[in-house]
C-alpha cells in the first residue's frame, strides 16, 4: 500500500477545458454569434409591442354620461346641454360618472352653481367618449369605466398572469426539449392568440385570449435570453445583453408610431401581431444551444454546431477538431440521469439564497417598471409623445448600465439603478401638476433607470443559475416578476384612498428591493456555471482571479 503523499508529491493537472474555452477556440465572439444575435433581435423587437400595448388599447378617453333626447329641453348647444345635465368637479371639468337626476335648465344662467346629494345619480344611459385621440379602445368597446373601471385595469393584469404562468411552463419545457424548439412553438402560438385577441367579441373572450397570449410570450423571452447568453463567451455576455436589450427600446419607439397611425384597438393588435410571420421564418436559422446539448449528452450535435461556429468565424477546422475529446469529456461531466425541477432551485444553501433574493428583485424591478409605464396618461401630456420619450430614454439607460456592469459589476449596478428608480418615482409623485414639464422629466428619468435595471437583471439572472436548470431559474424569477407586473395595474385603483398612495407603494418597493440585490453574488468575469455543484463552489471573480477555481484539479501522485 502506498504511503501518504507529501506536499511535494502534489502536482497541478492542467486546467480542464470549459465550454467558454471551446467557444474561444471556435472564434469567440465572431460572425456566427453576431448572426445569431441579429436573428434573435427580430422577435425581441416584437415583444415590447405586446407588453406595452395596454398603454394604448386600454386607454381611457375623456367621457361623461350619455344624454338622451328627453333631457334636451330645447335647441341647446353641446356646452349648455352638458351644463344642465352633468355636474362639474372641483377642477371645473364635467363629471365622468355622475349626472343630474333631472335636467337643470336654470344652470344655463348660473354655470358656476352645482347640485349635489340626492339630485345626482349614476349614468343610466351609458357614456359618451371623446374620440379625438382614439377611434376605439377596449374601454369604449365594453364601457370599462366608473363602476367597471377595475375591469379596464385588469386587461393588463390578465396578460401578465398569462406571462407568469407561461414562465413556469416554458421554463421547464425548454430545459427538457431545448431552447430553439420552444422558441418556435412560442412564436406560432403567439400568432394564434394575438389574432384571437383582435377578433374577440366579448370581454371574457378577450381576457382569456390575452392571458393565453401572455403565456406564449414567456417562451419567447426565456429562450431568447438563454440562446443569446449560451452562445456567447464570458467576456462578451454584457455586449449580447445590451444588443438584445436595445431591441426592446426600438420596439417601444415603433409601438408609439404604430399606435399613432392605427387608432382602433383591434387593428392595432393585428398590426403588432403580423411581424411574427417573418420572425418565424428567420428563427429556422437559429441553432440550438450547444451548452444545452452537452448537458443532455448529445455530443455529436453539439460538436457539429461548434464546428459550424468555428467555420463561420473563420477558424481552422483542422485545428478545432482536436477538441473532440474535450467536447466528449464536457458531455460526460455535464450529463446526468437526474431530472431537474423547480424544487432543485431551493435544495442547496447557496442556490436557495440566490433563488429567493433574485425572485424578490425581479418582483421589485417589474413592479416599478410597469408602475411607470402604465402611468403615461397620468402625466397629462400627449400620450404618444410621452411614450416615445419613455422609449428614447432607454437608450442612454442601456448605454449607462453597460459601463456600470463592466466597471462596478452586476450587483452594484443593479442596486444603483433600482435605488434611483425608486427615488425618481417618489420625487415625481411629490411634484405638483402645475410643474408638469419638470414632473414629466423626472418620470422619464426614472423610466431610464428602471429600464437599465431590467436590462442588467436579465443578464445577471442568466449568469447566476447553472445550465442544467437555467431555464427553470429564469422561468421562476420571471414568474415572480410577472406577479409584480400583474399587481401593478391594480395598484392605481388605490388612488381613491389617497392620490399619492400608488406612487408611494412603487417607490418604497423599488428602494427596498434594491437593498435585497446586495445579497446576490457577483458574476462579472465568472464562467457560466454548468451544474448545481458549480454554484455551491462559490465561484466569484475574486476567487477565479486568485487561481482558486473549481476547474483546477489538484491530484496526488502515487509514490509506488
C-alpha positions in Angstrom: 0.0 0.0 0.0 1.4 3.4 -1.0 2.4 5.8 1.8 0.6 9.1 2.2 1.7 11.6 -0.4 3.8 14.5 0.8 3.1 18.1 -0.4 6.0 17.8 -2.8 4.2 14.9 -4.5 1.1 17.0 -5.4 1.2 18.3 -8.9 -1.2 20.5 -10.7 -3.1 18.9 -13.5 -3.6 21.3 -16.5 -6.8 23.3 -16.3 -9.8 21.4 -17.7 -11.4 22.9 -20.7 -14.7 24.6 -20.2 -17.4 25.4 -22.7 -16.2 29.0 -22.7 -12.8 27.8 -23.7 -14.4 25.9 -26.6 -16.2 29.0 -27.7 -12.9 30.9 -27.8 -11.3 28.1 -29.8 -14.3 28.4 -32.2 -13.6 32.2 -32.7 -15.1 33.6 -29.5 -17.5 36.5 -30.4 -17.4 36.3 -34.2 -19.6 36.3 -37.2 -21.6 33.3 -36.0 -22.5 35.0 -32.7 -23.4 38.2 -34.5 -25.8 36.4 -36.9 -27.4 34.5 -34.0 -28.0 37.7 -32.0 -29.3 39.7 -35.0 -31.8 36.9 -35.8 -32.9 36.9 -32.2 -33.4 40.6 -32.3 -36.4 40.2 -34.7 -38.7 38.5 -32.1 -37.1 40.7 -29.4 -38.4 43.7 -31.3 -41.9 42.3 -31.4 -42.1 41.5 -27.6 -42.4 45.1 -26.4 -45.2 45.8 -28.9 -47.3 43.4 -26.9 -46.0 44.0 -23.4 -46.6 47.8 -23.8 -49.8 47.6 -25.9 -52.0 48.1 -22.8 -51.0 51.8 -22.7 -53.0 52.3 -25.9 -55.6 49.5 -26.2 -56.8 50.1 -22.6 -56.6 53.9 -22.7 -59.5 55.7 -21.1 -60.6 58.7 -23.2 -62.4 61.6 -21.6 -66.1 60.7 -21.1 -69.3 61.6 -19.5 -72.8 60.2 -19.1 -74.8 59.8 -22.3 -77.5 62.4 -22.6 -80.8 61.1 -24.1 -83.0 63.3 -26.3 -85.6 63.5 -23.5 -83.0 65.5 -21.5 -82.7 68.2 -24.1 -85.5 70.8 -23.3 -84.7 72.9 -26.4 -82.3 73.5 -29.2 -79.3 73.9 -26.9 -75.6 73.9 -27.7 -73.5 71.0 -26.7 -71.9 73.0 -23.9 -75.2 74.2 -22.5 -76.6 70.6 -22.7 -73.7 69.4 -20.6 -74.2 72.2 -18.0 -77.8 71.3 -17.4 -77.2 67.5 -17.2 -73.7 66.8 -15.9 -72.3 68.2 -12.6 -68.8 69.7 -12.5 -65.9 68.5 -10.5 -63.8 70.9 -8.3 -61.3 71.5 -11.1 -64.1 72.7 -13.4 -64.3 69.5 -15.6 -67.5 67.7 -16.1 -68.1 64.5 -14.0 -67.2 61.3 -15.8 -69.6 59.1 -13.8 -72.4 61.2 -12.5 -75.4 63.1 -13.9 -78.3 65.1 -12.6 -81.4 63.1 -11.9 -83.4 65.8 -13.8 -82.1 68.4 -16.3 -81.4 71.8 -14.6 -82.2 74.5 -17.2 -81.6 77.3 -14.7 -77.9 76.4 -14.6 -77.5 78.0 -18.0 -77.8 81.4 -16.3 -75.5 80.5 -13.4 -73.0 78.0 -14.7 -70.9 78.1 -11.5 -73.8 76.6 -9.5 -73.9 72.8 -8.9 -76.4 70.4 -7.4 -75.1 67.6 -5.1 -76.6 64.9 -2.9 -80.0 63.4 -3.9 -80.1 65.5 -7.1 -77.2 63.4 -8.6 -77.2 59.8 -9.9 -75.0 57.4 -11.8 -75.1 57.2 -15.5 -78.2 55.2 -16.7 -77.8 55.5 -20.5 -74.2 54.6 -21.0 -71.4 57.0 -21.8 -70.2 59.4 -24.5 -66.5 59.4 -25.2 -64.1 61.9 -26.7 -62.7 60.0 -29.7 -60.4 62.8 -30.9 -57.3 60.7 -29.7 -58.6 57.2 -30.1 -61.2 55.9 -32.5 -61.7 52.8 -30.3 -60.2 51.2 -27.2 -61.2 48.2 -25.1 -62.6 50.7 -22.7 -65.0 52.3 -25.2 -65.8 48.8 -26.6 -67.2 47.4 -23.4 -67.7 50.6 -21.3 -65.0 49.8 -18.8 -65.4 53.0 -16.8 -66.8 54.1 -13.5 -68.0 51.1 -11.6 -66.4 48.9 -14.3 -63.1 50.7 -14.1 -61.4 47.8 -12.4 -62.1 45.6 -15.5 -60.2 48.1 -17.7 -57.2 47.9 -15.4 -57.5 44.1 -15.3 -56.8 43.8 -19.0 -53.1 44.2 -18.4 -53.3 42.0 -15.3 -54.8 39.1 -17.3 -51.9 39.4 -19.8 -49.3 39.3 -17.1 -50.9 36.5 -15.3 -50.5 34.6 -18.6 -46.9 35.6 -18.7 -46.5 34.5 -15.1 -47.9 31.0 -15.8 -46.0 30.7 -19.0 -42.7 31.3 -17.2 -43.3 28.2 -15.2 -44.5 26.1 -18.2 -41.9 27.1 -20.8 -39.0 27.3 -18.2 -39.4 23.5 -17.6 -40.2 22.6 -21.2 -37.2 24.5 -22.5 -34.8 22.6 -20.2 -36.4 19.4 -21.3 -36.8 19.8 -25.0 -34.5 22.6 -26.0 -34.4 26.3 -26.4 -34.9 26.5 -30.2 -37.9 24.2 -30.3 -39.7 26.0 -27.6 -38.9 29.4 -29.2 -40.6 28.2 -32.4 -43.6 26.8 -30.5 -44.0 30.1 -28.6 -43.9 32.2 -31.7 -46.5 30.1 -33.5 -48.8 30.2 -30.5 -48.3 33.9 -30.1 -49.6 34.5 -33.6 -52.7 32.4 -33.0 -53.6 34.0 -29.6 -52.7 37.5 -30.8 -55.1 37.1 -33.7 -57.8 35.7 -31.4 -57.5 38.7 -29.1 -58.1 41.1 -32.0 -61.2 39.1 -33.0 -62.7 38.9 -29.5 -66.5 39.6 -29.5 -66.8 39.8 -25.7 -64.8 40.9 -22.7 -64.5 37.4 -21.2 -63.2 36.1 -24.6 -60.7 39.0 -24.8 -59.5 38.4 -21.2 -58.9 34.7 -21.8 -57.2 35.4 -25.2 -54.9 38.0 -23.6 -53.9 35.6 -20.8 -53.1 32.8 -23.3 -51.1 35.3 -25.4 -49.1 36.4 -22.4 -48.3 32.7 -21.6 -46.7 32.3 -25.0 -44.6 35.4 -24.7 -42.8 33.8 -21.7 -41.5 31.2 -24.0 -40.2 33.9 -26.3 -38.4 35.8 -23.6 -36.9 32.8 -21.7 -35.4 31.2 -24.8 -34.1 34.4 -26.4 -32.3 35.2 -23.2 -30.8 31.7 -23.0 -29.8 31.4 -26.6 -28.2 34.8 -26.5 -26.2 34.1 -23.4 -25.3 30.5 -24.0 -23.7 31.1 -27.5 -21.5 34.0 -26.2 -18.2 33.7 -24.3 -17.7 35.1 -20.9 -16.1 38.4 -22.0 -19.0 39.3 -24.3 -22.1 38.4 -22.3 -22.7 42.1 -21.5 -22.5 43.0 -25.1 -25.0 40.4 -26.0 -27.4 41.5 -23.3 -27.2 45.2 -24.4 -27.7 44.3 -28.1 -30.9 42.4 -27.4 -31.9 45.0 -24.8 -31.6 47.8 -27.3 -34.1 46.0 -29.5 -36.7 46.3 -26.7 -36.3 50.1 -26.7 -36.5 50.2 -30.5 -39.7 48.2 -30.3 -41.1 50.7 -27.8 -40.4 53.6 -30.2 -42.0 51.6 -33.1 -45.1 50.9 -30.9 -45.6 54.7 -30.4 -45.5 55.2 -34.1 -47.9 52.3 -34.9 -50.3 53.4 -32.2 -50.3 56.9 -33.5 -51.1 55.7 -37.0 -53.6 53.0 -36.0 -56.1 54.4 -33.5 -58.5 51.4 -33.4 -57.5 48.8 -30.8 -58.4 45.8 -33.0 -56.4 46.9 -35.9 -53.6 47.8 -33.6 -53.5 44.2 -32.3 -53.4 43.0 -35.9 -50.5 45.4 -36.7 -48.3 44.3 -33.8 -49.0 40.5 -34.4 -48.3 40.5 -38.1 -44.5 40.8 -37.7 -44.4 37.3 -36.3 -44.8 35.9 -39.8 -41.3 36.9 -41.0 -39.9 36.2 -37.5 -41.0 32.6 -37.6 -39.2 32.1 -40.9 -35.9 33.6 -39.7 -35.8 31.5 -36.5 -35.3 28.4 -38.6 -31.6 29.6 -38.9 -31.1 29.9 -35.2 -29.0 27.0 -33.9 -29.8 25.0 -30.8 -27.8 25.8 -27.7 -24.6 23.7 -27.7 -24.4 24.1 -24.0 -27.8 22.5 -23.5 -27.0 19.7 -26.0 -23.9 18.8 -24.0 -25.9 18.7 -20.7 -28.2 16.2 -22.5 -25.3 14.1 -23.7 -26.0 14.9 -27.4 -22.3 15.2 -28.2 -22.4 14.8 -31.9 -25.0 17.5 -32.4 -23.1 19.9 -30.1 -19.8 19.1 -31.9 -21.4 19.8 -35.3 -22.7 23.1 -34.1 -19.4 24.1 -32.7 -17.7 23.2 -35.9 -20.3 25.3 -37.8 -19.5 28.1 -35.4 -15.7 27.8 -35.9 -16.2 27.7 -39.7 -18.4 30.8 -39.7 -15.9 32.6 -37.5 -13.0 31.8 -39.9 -11.2 29.4 -37.7 -9.2 26.4 -38.9 -11.4 23.3 -38.8 -8.4 21.0 -38.6 -7.2 22.9 -35.5 -10.6 22.8 -33.9 -11.1 19.0 -34.5 -8.5 18.3 -31.8 -11.2 19.5 -29.2 -13.4 16.4 -29.9 -12.1 14.7 -26.8 -12.7 17.8 -24.7 -16.2 18.1 -26.0 -16.8 14.4 -25.1 -15.4 15.0 -21.7 -17.7 18.0 -21.1 -20.7 16.0 -22.2 -19.8 13.1 -19.8 -19.2 15.5 -16.9 -22.4 17.5 -17.6 -24.7 14.7 -18.4 -26.8 13.3 -15.6 -29.6 10.9 -15.4 -31.3 13.2 -12.8 -34.3 15.2 -14.0 -34.3 18.6 -12.5 -37.3 20.6 -11.4 -38.1 23.9 -9.8 -37.6 22.3 -6.4 -33.9 22.0 -7.1 -33.6 25.8 -7.0 -34.2 25.6 -3.3 -32.4 22.3 -2.3 -28.9 23.6 -1.7 -28.0 26.6 0.6 -26.2 28.9 -1.9 -28.6 28.3 -4.7 -31.6 28.7 -2.4 -30.4 32.1 -1.3 -29.8 33.2 -4.9 -33.3 32.0 -5.9 -35.1 33.8 -3.0 -33.2 37.1 -3.4 -33.3 37.0 -7.2 -37.1 36.4 -7.1 -37.6 39.4 -4.8 -35.5 41.6 -7.0 -37.4 40.6 -10.1 -40.7 41.4 -8.3 -39.4 44.9 -7.4 -38.0 45.7 -10.9 -41.1 44.5 -12.8 -43.5 46.1 -10.3 -41.9 49.5 -10.5 -41.2 49.3 -14.3 -44.8 48.8 -15.2 -45.9 51.2 -12.5 -44.1 53.9 -14.5 -45.1 52.6 -18.0 -48.9 52.3 -17.2 -49.0 55.8 -15.7 -48.2 57.6 -19.0 -51.7 59.1 -19.3 -51.4 60.3 -15.7 -48.7 62.8 -16.6 -51.2 64.9 -18.5 -49.1 65.2 -21.7 -49.7 63.8 -25.2 -49.7 60.0 -24.7 -47.9 59.2 -28.0 -45.1 61.7 -27.4 -44.7 60.7 -23.7 -44.5 57.0 -24.7 -41.9 57.9 -27.3 -39.8 59.8 -24.8 -40.1 56.9 -22.4 -38.7 54.6 -25.1 -35.9 57.0 -26.2 -34.6 57.5 -22.7 -33.9 53.8 -22.5 -31.0 54.1 -25.0 -28.8 56.2 -22.7 -30.1 54.0 -19.8 -28.8 50.9 -21.6 -25.5 52.6 -22.5 -25.0 53.6 -18.9 -25.7 50.2 -17.5 -23.3 48.7 -20.0 -20.4 50.7 -18.5 -21.7 50.2 -14.9 -21.9 46.4 -15.3 -18.4 46.2 -16.7 -16.8 48.5 -14.1 -18.9 48.3 -10.9 -20.1 44.7 -11.5 -23.6 43.3 -11.8 -24.6 43.5 -8.2 -23.8 47.2 -7.5 -25.1 48.3 -10.9 -28.4 46.6 -10.1 -28.5 48.2 -6.7 -27.8 51.7 -8.0 -30.3 51.6 -10.9 -33.1 50.2 -8.8 -32.5 52.7 -6.0 -32.5 55.6 -8.4 -35.7 54.3 -10.0 -37.5 54.5 -6.6 -36.1 57.9 -5.9 -37.4 59.3 -9.2 -40.8 57.8 -8.7 -41.0 59.4 -5.2 -39.8 62.8 -6.4 -42.1 62.8 -9.4 -45.1 62.0 -7.2 -44.3 64.9 -4.9 -44.1 67.5 -7.8 -47.4 69.4 -8.2 -49.3 69.2 -11.5 -48.6 72.9 -12.1 -44.9 72.0 -12.8 -46.0 69.5 -15.4 -42.8 69.6 -17.6 -40.5 69.1 -14.7 -42.6 66.3 -13.3 -42.6 64.6 -16.7 -38.8 65.0 -17.0 -38.3 63.3 -13.6 -40.7 60.5 -14.5 -38.8 59.9 -17.8 -35.5 59.8 -16.0 -37.0 57.2 -13.6 -38.1 55.2 -16.6 -34.4 55.2 -17.9 -33.1 53.9 -14.6 -35.9 51.3 -14.5 -35.1 50.0 -17.9 -31.4 49.9 -17.1 -32.2 47.8 -14.0 -34.3 45.4 -16.1 -31.6 45.1 -18.7 -28.9 44.3 -16.1 -31.2 41.9 -14.2 -31.9 39.8 -17.3 -28.2 39.2 -17.9 -27.5 38.8 -14.2 -30.1 36.1 -13.8 -28.8 34.0 -16.7 -25.3 34.2 -15.1 -26.5 33.2 -11.6 -28.2 29.9 -12.5 -26.4 26.8 -13.9 -27.0 25.4 -17.3 -28.8 22.3 -16.1 -31.6 24.4 -14.6 -31.0 27.8 -16.2 -34.4 27.9 -17.8 -36.1 26.8 -14.6 -34.2 29.6 -12.8 -35.2 32.2 -15.4 -38.7 30.8 -15.5 -39.1 31.0 -11.7 -37.7 34.6 -11.5 -39.8 35.7 -14.4 -42.9 34.1 -12.7 -42.2 36.2 -9.6 -41.5 39.3 -11.7 -44.8 38.9 -13.6 -46.6 38.8 -10.2 -45.3 42.3 -9.8 -46.4 43.2 -13.3 -49.8 41.8 -12.7 -50.4 43.7 -9.5 -49.0 47.0 -10.8 -52.1 48.0 -12.9 -54.4 47.3 -9.9 -52.4 49.4 -7.6 -53.6 52.5 -9.5 -57.1 51.8 -8.2 -55.8 52.8 -4.7 -55.8 56.5 -5.7 -59.4 56.7 -4.5 -57.9 56.3 -0.9 -55.1 58.8 -1.4 -54.0 60.1 -4.8 -50.2 59.6 -3.9 -50.7 56.1 -2.5 -49.9 54.2 -5.7 -46.7 56.1 -6.4 -45.6 55.8 -2.8 -46.0 52.0 -3.0 -44.0 51.8 -6.2 -41.3 54.0 -4.7 -40.9 52.0 -1.4 -40.9 48.7 -3.3 -38.1 49.7 -5.7 -35.9 51.1 -2.9 -36.4 48.0 -0.6 -35.7 45.5 -3.4 -32.5 47.5 -4.3 -31.0 46.5 -1.0 -32.0 42.9 -1.5 -29.9 42.9 -4.7 -26.8 43.5 -2.5 -27.2 39.9 -1.1 -26.6 38.3 -4.5 -23.1 37.1 -5.5 -21.0 38.9 -8.1 -20.8 37.2 -11.5 -18.6 39.6 -13.6 -15.8 37.7 -15.4 -17.0 34.4 -14.0 -17.6 31.4 -16.3 -21.3 30.4 -16.6 -22.0 27.6 -14.0 -22.9 24.4 -15.7 -24.0 22.3 -12.7 -25.5 23.0 -9.3 -22.2 21.9 -7.8 -20.5 24.8 -9.7 -22.9 27.3 -7.9 -22.2 25.8 -4.5 -18.4 26.1 -5.1 -18.8 29.9 -4.6 -17.3 30.8 -7.9 -16.7 34.5 -8.0 -14.4 36.9 -9.7 -12.0 37.3 -6.7 -11.6 33.5 -6.3 -11.0 33.0 -10.1 -8.5 35.8 -10.3 -6.5 34.2 -7.4 -6.4 30.9 -9.4 -8.5 29.1 -6.8 -11.1 27.7 -9.3 -13.1 24.5 -9.2 -11.9 23.9 -12.8 -8.4 23.4 -11.4 -7.8 19.9 -10.1 -5.0 19.1 -7.6 -4.3 15.4 -7.7 -1.8 13.5 -5.5 0.9 11.5 -7.3 1.3 7.9 -6.1 4.8 7.1 -4.9 4.5 3.5 -5.6 
